[in-house]
């Protein structure tokens, strides 16, 4: 189950944050908060991370919850650090991979 979550999250990250040059996928803006657009990719990533938090062991749930909170704050523009949402999604993917080998 966790492997499928990792695969889905990696695909969403590649398609949403690191678009492939030859593939044109529309980035649909659902709404804006604080002049920052919230896209469909971000909502899908939020759903997958929420799903992952539900099945992780207890220590990883806490870490993933804190990372999710930081990710949401950076997507909404409260933390204005360039590239922070990308880094947080990569850290969550790595944490999920580590949780498999634990």
C-alpha positions in Angstrom: 0.0 0.0 0.0 2.8 2.4 0.9 4.6 1.6 -2.4 1.5 2.7 -4.4 1.4 6.0 -2.3 5.0 6.6 -3.1 4.5 6.0 -6.8 1.4 8.2 -7.0 3.1 11.0 -5.0 6.2 10.8 -7.2 4.1 11.0 -10.4 2.1 13.9 -9.1 5.3 15.7 -8.1 6.9 15.1 -11.5 3.8 16.2 -13.4 2.9 19.1 -11.1 6.2 20.7 -9.9 8.7 19.4 -12.3 6.9 19.3 -15.7 8.4 17.2 -18.5 9.3 19.2 -21.6 7.5 17.2 -24.2 4.3 16.6 -22.2 1.8 19.5 -21.9 -0.5 19.0 -18.9 -2.7 21.9 -18.0 -2.2 23.5 -14.6 -5.8 24.3 -13.5 -6.1 27.0 -10.9 -9.0 26.2 -8.6 -8.9 29.3 -6.4 -6.5 31.9 -5.0 -5.7 32.6 -1.4 -3.6 35.6 -0.5 -2.8 36.2 -4.2 -1.4 32.7 -4.5 -3.0 30.3 -6.9 -4.0 26.9 -5.5 -3.9 24.4 -8.4 -5.4 21.0 -8.9 -2.0 19.3 -8.6 -1.5 20.8 -5.1 -4.9 19.5 -4.0 -4.2 16.0 -5.3 -0.8 16.1 -3.6 -2.5 17.1 -0.4 -5.0 14.2 -0.7 -2.2 11.7 -1.3 -0.1 13.0 1.7 -3.2 12.8 3.9 -3.7 9.3 2.8 -0.1 8.4 3.6 -0.3 10.0 7.0 -3.2 7.7 7.8 -1.3 4.5 7.2 2.2 5.4 8.5 3.5 4.2 11.8 3.2 6.7 14.7 6.6 8.4 14.6 6.4 8.9 10.9 2.8 10.2 11.2 4.0 13.1 13.4 6.9 13.9 11.0 4.6 13.8 8.0 2.0 15.9 9.7 4.5 18.6 10.5 5.9 18.5 6.9 2.3 18.7 5.6 1.6 21.8 7.7 4.8 23.4 6.4 3.9 22.5 2.9 0.4 24.0 3.1 1.9 27.2 4.6 4.5 27.4 1.9 1.9 26.8 -0.9 -0.4 29.5 0.5 2.5 31.9 0.6 2.9 32.4 4.3 6.4 31.0 4.1 7.9 32.9 1.1 10.9 30.7 0.5 11.5 29.8 -3.2 11.2 26.1 -3.9 10.1 25.1 -0.4 7.0 23.2 -1.6 9.2 21.1 -3.9 11.7 20.4 -1.2 9.0 19.4 1.3 7.4 17.0 -1.2 10.7 15.4 -1.9 11.4 15.0 1.8 8.0 13.4 2.3 8.7 10.9 -0.6 12.1 10.1 1.0 10.4 9.6 4.4 7.9 7.2 2.9 10.7 5.2 1.4 12.5 5.1 4.7 9.4 4.0 6.4 9.3 0.9 4.1 12.7 -0.2 5.3 12.0 0.5 8.9 
